Amino acid sequence: MAFKPNYKQQRNERVRAKEEKKAKKLQQKQQRREEALAAGRKPEDEGQSEPAAEPATETTP
């Protein structure tokens, strides 16, 4: 006879895998940032967070 599914264990495995993936992604991001700083350029994330320049608007008298 087959075992009953242990849903709590399965969910814990999914959560653990998700956390590992998230930690790995964060570690890679930090490594890229450190490499960018070592190379003397601005990290990519900072450039994206700056607001875009406002478009020039013409005023009619």
Residue, then its C-alpha position, 0 to 999 in steps of 0.5 A: m500500500a502506498f503512503k499517504p501524502n505528507y502535505k506539510q513536508q512537501r510544502n516545507e520542501r518547496v519553501r526551503a527550495k524557494e528560500e535557497k533560490k532567493a539567497k543565491k540570487l541575492q548573493q549573485k546580485q551582491q557579487r555583481r555590485e561589488e565587481a561594479l564598484a571595484a571596476g569603478r562604475k556605478p552599480e546597475d540598480e542605482g541607475q534604474s532607481e533614479p527618476a527620468a528627466e522631465p521632458a521639455t515643455e513649451t509654453t505658448p504666450 
